[in-house]
């Protein structure tokens, strides 16, 4: 996800300010100590802001992926339930083995889908451990 245009504009403006500050420092400006202090603060604050924006973008991407997986999982619940109840109880050994094989494959598919959803939830929980919505849903 690329940064928003306004973010890029702020970045350009901060770089301009830092360049002017550096030129003033190089020219031996009478307030060079203050300029250096303010430039350092600006650089620190900008880095913190950029890191927070990156974290926010990551969280949004992970959240969207999680919700997509949940929607896919929930969309499969009804077909899975129907697949579990298909057919009569087998009376022949080969039919029983085929049914067991079918249900084993279905179980593996459901387990994989569930694991993907759970992995997404745990990833969000790691990124945002203080989110009250996630507390109690994921075991540590």
ChimeraX attribute file (.defattr): number of C-alpha atoms within 10 A of each C-alpha:
attribute: neighborCount
match mode: 1-to-1
recipient: residues
	/A:1	8
	/A:2	8
	/A:3	11
	/A:4	9
	/A:5	9
	/A:6	9
	/A:7	14
	/A:8	12
	/A:9	11
	/A:10	12
	/A:11	14
	/A:12	12
	/A:13	12
	/A:14	16
	/A:15	13
	/A:16	12
	/A:17	14
	/A:18	19
	/A:19	13
	/A:20	14
	/A:21	18
	/A:22	16
	/A:23	12
	/A:24	16
	/A:25	17
	/A:26	10
	/A:27	10
	/A:28	11
	/A:29	13
	/A:30	10
	/A:31	10
	/A:32	16
	/A:33	12
	/A:34	12
	/A:35	18
	/A:36	16
	/A:37	11
	/A:38	14
	/A:39	19
	/A:40	13
	/A:41	12
	/A:42	15
	/A:43	15
	/A:44	12
	/A:45	12
	/A:46	15
	/A:47	12
	/A:48	12
	/A:49	13
	/A:50	15
	/A:51	12
	/A:52	12
	/A:53	15
	/A:54	15
	/A:55	14
	/A:56	13
	/A:57	15
	/A:58	15
	/A:59	16
	/A:60	14
	/A:61	12
	/A:62	17
	/A:63	16
	/A:64	13
	/A:65	15
	/A:66	21
	/A:67	14
	/A:68	13
	/A:69	18
	/A:70	19
	/A:71	12
	/A:72	13
	/A:73	17
	/A:74	13
	/A:75	11
	/A:76	13
	/A:77	12
	/A:78	11
	/A:79	10
	/A:80	17
	/A:81	10
	/A:82	10
	/A:83	13
	/A:84	14
	/A:85	9
	/A:86	10
	/A:87	9
	/A:88	7
	/A:89	10
	/A:90	12
	/A:91	8
	/A:92	9
	/A:93	9
	/A:94	10
	/A:95	12
	/A:96	13
	/A:97	12
	/A:98	13
	/A:99	18
	/A:100	12
	/A:101	12
	/A:102	13
	/A:103	15
	/A:104	12
	/A:105	12
	/A:106	15
	/A:107	14
	/A:108	11
	/A:109	13
	/A:110	16
	/A:111	12
	/A:112	12
	/A:113	18
	/A:114	16
	/A:115	12
	/A:116	16
	/A:117	21
	/A:118	17
	/A:119	14
	/A:120	20
	/A:121	21
	/A:122	19
	/A:123	17
	/A:124	19
	/A:125	20
	/A:126	14
	/A:127	15
	/A:128	13
	/A:129	13
	/A:130	10
	/A:131	11
	/A:132	10
	/A:133	9
	/A:134	16
	/A:135	12
	/A:136	8
	/A:137	12
	/A:138	13
	/A:139	8
	/A:140	8
